[in-house]
Amino acid sequence: MRTLHLLEVKYNEIKEMIPKIKESNFDAVQIGNSAKFKSHLYPNELNKKYGHPYKRNIYADWYKLYQNLMFEVGNDLGTKEELEELCKVANEYDVIIVTDFVPRHLANGDRGNPMDPNPNCDKELLAHPECFLDKIKMNDHDRHSVIWNCNDLPSLNYTNDLVLSKYRKYLQELMDYGIRGIRIDMAKHFALPSEGGSKFWNLINEFKDKYNLVVYGECIQCSDEILNRYIQETGIMVLTDYVGFWDREKTMAMIYSHDHALTWNTDVPNYKVIDGYCNLCATHNHTLFYTMDYLDWDNPRVREANKNRIHY
């Protein structure tokens, strides 16, 4: 599957792009988080005033996409109706819409402990402290901490039945609007079934099987061992920048991502992204294409590379 990542682009803009996306031989579009988040995404006033430090057309405060208030569809990317219309048009062109799913944490407040939830978060979750993990800062070098502690945001107890019911209702809403793919944010931070995470992964696989969903989990900067365990124990694909990983049929591979560009401020010119992506398409069937300015996805070289399908 060849997937185009349009993180900050509005649903209505993507809808108009669908025919050309199909012409460029992409099978899917990964959109930004569809849930309600704490503050407005557009415009990024500092970028508007001073320009992006890397001279790119970054027009949104992208990180706000990862601060849910609640699991309900509708935000600055578009309304429920606009998401449904996007999925309808995409389906007409046999293009899958994959939404970013951010279930690990909620938004924090503007002051105090960053692991305290925002007062505007889902009131039912706020009323039940057991829905949240202990406010312990995550140690990235300790597996237990990675899966059971907080990433400087109020982290949800994803094994709690009330939390799982919120996920279920939200996923069903997405399915009803026509979503047929899920990218699980921070997938490597969810306990595997062997580590106590069965309830979460059972829910994901229930929807995967019922709706024939494309599902891949973000597992960047992971070892062979962890990638293998996620594939074997969860049954989903892994999204990784480790392109040498051997199980290529179960890998959604990428050369460059929004994390490289926006989290780590690694500016790679588009022509170099294209070079790397074309090489990737020669060795992997499942690929993700991203540029910081959301341009050059229709480059003739990309269009041609997207035709490649590998027989392992």
DAGI-V866361 format. One record per pair of residues at least 24 apart in sequence whose ideal C-beta (glycine too) atoms are under 7 Angstrom apart, sorted by the first residue. I is the first residue (numbers start at 0). GAP is how many residues later the second one is. D is the distance in whole Angstrom. If there is no record, write none. Layout:
i={I	I}
gap={GAP	GAP}
d={D	D}
This chain:
i={0	0	0	0	1	1	1	1	2	2	2	2	2	2	2	3	3	3	4	4	4	4	4	5	5	5	6	6	6	7	7	7	8	9	9	10	10	10	10	10	11	11	13	14	14	14	17	17	17	17	18	19	20	21	21	23	23	23	23	23	24	24	24	25	25	26	26	27	27	27	27	27	28	28	28	28	29	29	29	29	30	30	30	30	30	31	31	31	32	32	32	32	33	33	33	33	34	34	34	34	34	34	34	34	35	35	35	35	35	35	36	36	36	36	36	36	36	37	37	37	37	37	37	38	39	40	40	41	53	55	55	56	57	61	61	65	65	66	67	67	67	68	68	68	68	68	68	69	69	70	70	70	70	71	72	72	72	79	82	83	83	86	86	86	87	90	95	95	95	96	96	96	96	97	97	97	97	98	98	98	99	99	100	100	100	100	101	102	102	102	103	103	103	103	103	103	104	104	104	104	104	105	105	107	107	113	113	114	114	114	114	115	116	121	124	127	129	129	130	130	130	130	130	131	131	132	145	146	146	146	146	157	157	158	158	158	158	163	163	166	167	170	174	174	179	179	179	180	180	181	181	182	182	182	183	183	183	184	185	186	186	186	186	187	187	187	187	191	191	191	191	192	193	200	203	204	215	219	236	238	242	247	247	247	247	248	248	250	250	251	251	252	252	252	252	253	253	253	254	255	256	256	257	260	269	269	273	273	273	276	276	277	280	280	280	281	282	283	284	284}
gap={26	27	213	285	24	25	285	304	24	25	27	95	284	285	286	25	285	293	25	253	283	284	285	24	25	288	25	55	251	24	52	54	285	67	68	66	67	71	72	75	66	70	72	70	71	74	71	72	75	77	74	278	74	71	73	273	274	278	279	282	278	281	282	69	280	68	69	67	68	70	153	186	61	66	68	69	68	70	153	258	46	66	67	68	69	33	45	68	32	33	67	69	39	49	65	140	33	35	36	37	38	40	67	135	32	33	34	36	38	39	27	28	30	31	32	38	70	26	29	31	69	80	82	25	36	24	35	34	213	236	237	236	234	196	200	36	119	40	34	38	39	37	38	49	51	52	53	51	52	95	96	98	99	98	100	101	104	97	94	93	94	90	91	92	90	87	84	85	118	81	82	83	84	83	84	85	116	75	80	83	83	85	81	82	83	84	83	53	55	64	51	52	54	81	82	85	46	48	49	50	51	48	50	45	46	38	39	35	37	38	39	38	37	44	41	34	27	30	25	26	29	31	32	24	25	24	43	42	43	44	48	32	42	37	38	40	41	35	39	36	35	36	32	36	31	33	34	32	33	31	33	33	35	56	31	33	34	33	32	30	31	32	43	31	34	38	42	37	38	41	42	40	39	33	32	30	36	39	49	49	37	35	36	37	64	36	63	33	35	34	36	27	31	33	34	33	34	36	25	34	31	33	32	31	25	26	25	27	28	25	28	27	24	25	27	26	27	26	24	25}
d={5	6	6	5	5	5	6	4	7	4	5	7	7	5	7	5	5	5	5	7	5	7	4	7	6	6	5	6	5	6	4	6	6	5	6	6	3	4	6	4	6	6	6	6	5	5	5	5	5	6	6	6	6	4	6	6	5	6	5	6	6	3	6	7	6	7	6	6	4	5	6	7	7	6	6	7	4	7	6	7	7	6	7	5	7	5	5	6	5	7	4	5	5	6	5	6	5	7	6	6	7	7	7	7	7	5	5	5	6	5	5	6	5	6	6	6	6	7	5	5	4	5	7	6	6	7	4	6	4	5	5	5	7	7	5	6	7	4	6	5	6	7	5	6	5	5	7	6	4	5	7	7	4	7	5	7	7	7	5	4	6	6	3	6	6	6	5	5	6	7	6	7	7	3	7	6	6	6	5	6	5	6	5	6	5	6	4	7	6	6	6	7	7	6	4	6	6	4	6	5	6	5	7	6	6	5	6	5	7	7	5	6	4	7	7	6	7	6	6	6	5	6	5	6	6	5	6	6	7	4	6	6	5	7	7	5	7	6	6	6	6	5	7	5	7	6	7	6	4	6	5	6	7	6	7	4	6	6	6	3	5	6	7	5	6	6	7	6	7	5	7	5	6	5	7	6	4	6	7	7	6	7	5	7	6	7	6	7	6	5	6	6	4	7	6	7	4	7	6	6	7	5	6	4	6	4	6	6	6	6	7	4	4	7	5	6	7	7	6	5}
